[in-house]
Amino acid sequence: MKNVIWDFDGTLFNTYPEMIKAFSQTLAYFNIEDFEIDTEDIYATMRRGSVGTAVKKFSAIYGLQETQVRDKFNHIEPELVQNARPFEGIADLLKETKLANRHHFLETHRNQLAVELLNEFGLTQYFDAMVTKDDGVKRKPNPEGINLICEKFELNRGETVMISDRKLDIEAGNNAGINSWLFDYDHLIIVDGQPNKRFTQVDDIKKSLLED
């Protein structure tokens, strides 16, 4: 693979601890008691689905309005996510594969905050382009963002891979006609139409990218 399109949350940066904290604070704001909040269930729901899936599920469980839960979460979460850090080994992976003439791109549902965090850790230098929520592309599994990158940079789709920790991103890669690699570090994800490869370690992703 010569071209890598990365997801951000849970793939480049481990933002889940902050997202879980924000979701717990959101539920607490609506008077849900601590003992009622199952953070492991929230985490698994976000990993296997999305934040939107978690909002729907737990709003129903606790009898809350989805729009109110979503709005409160979106208010709390960005400040907490600023504390997120890249997964161990990501910086080395990007540096070494860039030196080996691999091209990196970002396609994320997160807004410009993703770019700011990458910049904070000196990682933007490894990316040829970044597509975020602010660019207005349709949400994955719609392949619009991936197609935009592929067409703009005239990427050979057979040499291009989407790497993510979630099913919907893998589906987006499949829908765009590129390869898909799942970063399933905690063995939580079940994908229909398997990804081309599945990894649990960043170092193994790096080795696979450097194989050719």
C-alpha positions as a LaTeX table, in Angstrom:
\begin{tabular}{lrrr}
\hline
Residue & $x$ (\AA) & $y$ (\AA) & $z$ (\AA) \\
\hline
Met1 & 0.00 & 0.00 & 0.00 \\
Lys2 & 1.44 & 3.32 & $-1.10$ \\
Asn3 & $-1.43$ & 5.60 & $-0.01$ \\
Val4 & $-2.93$ & 5.53 & 3.47 \\
Ile5 & $-6.21$ & 7.22 & 4.40 \\
Trp6 & $-6.49$ & 7.39 & 8.17 \\
Asp7 & $-9.42$ & 7.76 & 10.50 \\
Phe8 & $-8.60$ & 9.93 & 13.52 \\
Asp9 & $-10.51$ & 8.92 & 16.66 \\
Gly10 & $-9.40$ & 5.57 & 18.01 \\
Thr11 & $-6.94$ & 5.07 & 15.16 \\
Leu12 & $-4.32$ & 7.81 & 15.22 \\
Phe13 & $-5.32$ & 9.24 & 18.62 \\
Asn14 & $-6.79$ & 7.39 & 21.57 \\
Thr15 & $-9.66$ & 9.77 & 22.19 \\
Tyr16 & $-11.98$ & 7.19 & 23.75 \\
Pro17 & $-11.07$ & 7.84 & 27.41 \\
Glu18 & $-12.00$ & 11.50 & 26.94 \\
Met19 & $-15.13$ & 10.68 & 24.97 \\
Ile20 & $-16.31$ & 8.25 & 27.65 \\
Lys21 & $-15.67$ & 10.85 & 30.33 \\
Ala22 & $-17.63$ & 13.44 & 28.33 \\
Phe23 & $-20.52$ & 11.02 & 27.81 \\
Ser24 & $-20.60$ & 10.15 & 31.51 \\
Gln25 & $-20.63$ & 13.84 & 32.41 \\
Thr26 & $-23.44$ & 14.34 & 29.91 \\
Leu27 & $-25.56$ & 11.66 & 31.55 \\
Ala28 & $-24.75$ & 13.05 & 35.00 \\
Tyr29 & $-25.97$ & 16.48 & 33.82 \\
Phe30 & $-29.36$ & 14.85 & 33.20 \\
Asn31 & $-29.36$ & 13.46 & 36.76 \\
Ile32 & $-28.31$ & 9.91 & 35.91 \\
Glu33 & $-26.57$ & 8.48 & 38.97 \\
Asp34 & $-22.97$ & 7.26 & 38.74 \\
Phe35 & $-23.92$ & 3.68 & 39.66 \\
Glu36 & $-26.31$ & 3.60 & 36.67 \\
Ile37 & $-23.62$ & 4.59 & 34.15 \\
Asp38 & $-21.92$ & 1.61 & 32.56 \\
Thr39 & $-18.77$ & 3.08 & 31.00 \\
Glu40 & $-17.73$ & $-0.26$ & 29.49 \\
Asp41 & $-21.06$ & $-0.51$ & 27.67 \\
Ile42 & $-20.73$ & 3.09 & 26.46 \\
Tyr43 & $-17.23$ & 2.36 & 25.18 \\
Ala44 & $-18.24$ & $-0.83$ & 23.36 \\
Thr45 & $-21.22$ & 0.96 & 21.79 \\
Met46 & $-19.03$ & 3.78 & 20.49 \\
Arg47 & $-16.38$ & 1.37 & 19.17 \\
Arg48 & $-18.84$ & $-0.93$ & 17.44 \\
Gly49 & $-21.06$ & 1.89 & 16.21 \\
Ser50 & $-20.49$ & 5.59 & 16.77 \\
Val51 & $-21.17$ & 8.42 & 19.19 \\
Gly52 & $-24.54$ & 8.76 & 17.46 \\
Thr53 & $-25.27$ & 5.11 & 18.22 \\
Ala54 & $-24.43$ & 5.71 & 21.88 \\
Val55 & $-26.67$ & 8.78 & 22.00 \\
Lys56 & $-29.61$ & 6.81 & 20.59 \\
Lys57 & $-29.09$ & 3.78 & 22.82 \\
Phe58 & $-28.58$ & 5.52 & 26.15 \\
Ser59 & $-31.18$ & 8.20 & 25.52 \\
Ala60 & $-33.67$ & 5.37 & 25.11 \\
Ile61 & $-32.41$ & 3.53 & 28.20 \\
Tyr62 & $-32.65$ & 6.58 & 30.46 \\
Gly63 & $-35.71$ & 8.20 & 28.85 \\
Leu64 & $-33.85$ & 11.28 & 27.60 \\
Gln65 & $-34.25$ & 13.41 & 24.49 \\
Glu66 & $-31.63$ & 12.50 & 21.89 \\
Thr67 & $-31.14$ & 16.07 & 20.70 \\
Gln68 & $-30.53$ & 17.31 & 24.24 \\
Val69 & $-28.05$ & 14.53 & 24.99 \\
Arg70 & $-26.22$ & 15.10 & 21.70 \\
Asp71 & $-26.06$ & 18.87 & 22.20 \\
Lys72 & $-24.74$ & 18.56 & 25.75 \\
Phe73 & $-22.15$ & 15.97 & 24.74 \\
Asn74 & $-20.98$ & 18.14 & 21.84 \\
His75 & $-20.57$ & 21.01 & 24.29 \\
Ile76 & $-18.55$ & 19.04 & 26.85 \\
Glu77 & $-16.48$ & 16.73 & 24.65 \\
Pro78 & $-14.17$ & 19.08 & 22.63 \\
Glu79 & $-12.47$ & 20.52 & 25.71 \\
Leu80 & $-11.81$ & 17.08 & 27.17 \\
Val81 & $-10.56$ & 15.64 & 23.87 \\
Gln82 & $-7.79$ & 18.24 & 23.83 \\
Asn83 & $-6.10$ & 16.00 & 26.42 \\
Ala84 & $-5.96$ & 13.04 & 24.00 \\
Arg85 & $-2.65$ & 11.67 & 22.78 \\
Pro86 & $-1.55$ & 9.62 & 19.76 \\
Phe87 & $-1.36$ & 5.87 & 20.18 \\
Glu88 & 2.12 & 4.74 & 21.11 \\
Gly89 & 4.15 & 4.16 & 17.97 \\
Ile90 & 2.01 & 6.28 & 15.62 \\
Ala91 & 4.62 & 9.05 & 15.34 \\
Asp92 & 7.32 & 6.55 & 14.39 \\
Leu93 & 5.00 & 4.81 & 11.93 \\
Leu94 & 4.20 & 8.06 & 10.14 \\
Lys95 & 7.83 & 9.16 & 10.05 \\
Glu96 & 9.27 & 5.87 & 8.80 \\
Thr97 & 6.59 & 5.21 & 6.21 \\
Lys98 & 6.80 & 8.78 & 4.91 \\
Leu99 & 10.54 & 8.27 & 4.40 \\
Ala100 & 9.63 & 5.11 & 2.47 \\
Asn101 & 7.48 & 7.22 & 0.09 \\
Arg102 & 4.12 & 6.30 & 1.56 \\
His103 & 1.51 & 9.07 & 1.32 \\
His104 & $-0.76$ & 9.80 & 4.26 \\
Phe105 & $-4.21$ & 11.40 & 4.27 \\
Leu106 & $-6.84$ & 12.06 & 6.95 \\
Glu107 & $-10.60$ & 11.50 & 6.57 \\
Thr108 & $-12.45$ & 12.06 & 9.83 \\
His109 & $-15.88$ & 12.90 & 11.19 \\
Arg110 & $-14.17$ & 15.19 & 13.71 \\
Asn111 & $-13.79$ & 18.88 & 12.92 \\
Gln112 & $-10.65$ & 21.00 & 12.74 \\
Leu113 & $-9.75$ & 19.93 & 16.28 \\
Ala114 & $-8.28$ & 16.75 & 14.76 \\
Val115 & $-5.86$ & 18.83 & 12.70 \\
Glu116 & $-4.98$ & 20.95 & 15.73 \\
Leu117 & $-4.15$ & 17.85 & 17.78 \\
Leu118 & $-2.03$ & 16.38 & 15.00 \\
Asn119 & $-0.21$ & 19.70 & 14.74 \\
Glu120 & 0.31 & 19.87 & 18.51 \\
Phe121 & 2.25 & 16.60 & 18.34 \\
Gly122 & 4.16 & 17.55 & 15.20 \\
Leu123 & 2.34 & 15.04 & 12.98 \\
Thr124 & 0.76 & 17.25 & 10.32 \\
Gln125 & 4.05 & 17.27 & 8.41 \\
Tyr126 & 3.44 & 13.66 & 7.39 \\
Phe127 & 0.06 & 14.28 & 5.74 \\
Asp128 & $-0.56$ & 15.28 & 2.13 \\
Ala129 & $-4.15$ & 16.35 & 2.80 \\
Met130 & $-6.84$ & 16.27 & 5.49 \\
Val131 & $-10.60$ & 16.03 & 5.11 \\
Thr132 & $-12.60$ & 16.84 & 8.25 \\
Lys133 & $-16.21$ & 17.45 & 9.24 \\
Asp134 & $-15.69$ & 21.10 & 8.34 \\
Asp135 & $-15.30$ & 20.15 & 4.66 \\
Gly136 & $-18.94$ & 19.13 & 4.55 \\
Val137 & $-18.55$ & 15.65 & 3.06 \\
Lys138 & $-21.13$ & 12.98 & 3.81 \\
Arg139 & $-20.51$ & 10.82 & 6.83 \\
Lys140 & $-18.95$ & 7.40 & 6.49 \\
Pro141 & $-19.82$ & 4.70 & 5.43 \\
Asn142 & $-20.57$ & 7.04 & 2.52 \\
Pro143 & $-17.29$ & 7.10 & 0.55 \\
Glu144 & $-17.52$ & 10.75 & $-0.52$ \\
Gly145 & $-14.52$ & 11.91 & 1.55 \\
Ile146 & $-12.37$ & 9.00 & 0.40 \\
Asn147 & $-13.39$ & 9.54 & $-3.22$ \\
Leu148 & $-12.53$ & 13.23 & $-2.91$ \\
Ile149 & $-8.99$ & 12.36 & $-1.82$ \\
Cys150 & $-8.54$ & 9.64 & $-4.42$ \\
Glu151 & $-9.72$ & 11.85 & $-7.27$ \\
Lys152 & $-7.87$ & 15.01 & $-6.24$ \\
Phe153 & $-4.53$ & 13.19 & $-5.86$ \\
Glu154 & $-5.17$ & 10.67 & $-8.66$ \\
Leu155 & $-4.51$ & 7.75 & $-6.33$ \\
Asn156 & $-4.36$ & 4.21 & $-7.61$ \\
Arg157 & $-7.17$ & 2.62 & $-5.58$ \\
Gly158 & $-5.47$ & $-0.77$ & $-5.67$ \\
Glu159 & $-2.53$ & 0.80 & $-3.81$ \\
Thr160 & $-4.69$ & 2.77 & $-1.36$ \\
Val161 & $-5.95$ & 1.66 & 2.05 \\
Met162 & $-8.35$ & 3.01 & 4.66 \\
Ile163 & $-7.18$ & 2.32 & 8.22 \\
Ser164 & $-9.63$ & 2.63 & 11.10 \\
Asp165 & $-10.80$ & 1.07 & 14.33 \\
Arg166 & $-14.49$ & 0.96 & 13.38 \\
Lys167 & $-16.80$ & $-0.96$ & 11.08 \\
Leu168 & $-18.29$ & 2.10 & 9.38 \\
Asp169 & $-14.89$ & 3.28 & 8.16 \\
Ile170 & $-14.06$ & $-0.17$ & 6.84 \\
Glu171 & $-17.36$ & $-0.10$ & 4.97 \\
Ala172 & $-16.50$ & 3.33 & 3.58 \\
Gly173 & $-13.21$ & 1.97 & 2.26 \\
Asn174 & $-15.00$ & $-0.97$ & 0.69 \\
Asn175 & $-17.59$ & 1.37 & $-0.84$ \\
Ala176 & $-14.80$ & 3.47 & $-2.37$ \\
Gly177 & $-13.16$ & 0.44 & $-3.95$ \\
Ile178 & $-9.96$ & 0.69 & $-1.91$ \\
Asn179 & $-8.37$ & $-1.68$ & 0.60 \\
Ser180 & $-9.40$ & $-1.61$ & 4.24 \\
Trp181 & $-7.40$ & $-2.45$ & 7.37 \\
Leu182 & $-9.02$ & $-2.73$ & 10.77 \\
Phe183 & $-7.11$ & $-1.58$ & 13.87 \\
Asp184 & $-8.92$ & $-3.74$ & 16.41 \\
Tyr185 & $-6.66$ & $-3.38$ & 19.45 \\
Asp186 & $-9.23$ & $-4.75$ & 21.89 \\
His187 & $-10.88$ & $-7.41$ & 19.70 \\
Leu188 & $-14.30$ & $-5.76$ & 19.85 \\
Ile189 & $-15.22$ & $-5.34$ & 16.20 \\
Ile190 & $-17.25$ & $-7.73$ & 14.07 \\
Val191 & $-17.20$ & $-6.77$ & 10.39 \\
Asp192 & $-19.41$ & $-8.28$ & 7.68 \\
Gly193 & $-17.32$ & $-8.47$ & 4.51 \\
Gln194 & $-14.01$ & $-8.75$ & 6.28 \\
Pro195 & $-11.35$ & $-6.04$ & 5.99 \\
Asn196 & $-8.30$ & $-7.00$ & 3.95 \\
Lys197 & $-6.22$ & $-7.13$ & 7.13 \\
Arg198 & $-6.84$ & $-6.89$ & 10.87 \\
Phe199 & $-4.28$ & $-5.57$ & 13.36 \\
Thr200 & $-4.02$ & $-5.27$ & 17.12 \\
Gln201 & $-0.63$ & $-3.49$ & 17.27 \\
Val202 & 0.59 & $-0.24$ & 15.69 \\
Asp203 & 3.97 & $-1.81$ & 14.99 \\
Asp204 & 2.34 & $-4.53$ & 12.89 \\
Ile205 & 0.59 & $-1.88$ & 10.78 \\
Lys206 & 3.95 & $-0.20$ & 10.22 \\
Lys207 & 5.59 & $-3.47$ & 9.19 \\
Ser208 & 2.79 & $-4.20$ & 6.74 \\
Leu209 & 3.04 & $-0.73$ & 5.19 \\
Leu210 & 6.78 & $-1.18$ & 4.72 \\
Glu211 & 6.55 & $-4.66$ & 3.18 \\
Asp212 & 6.68 & $-3.65$ & $-0.48$ \\
\hline
\end{tabular}
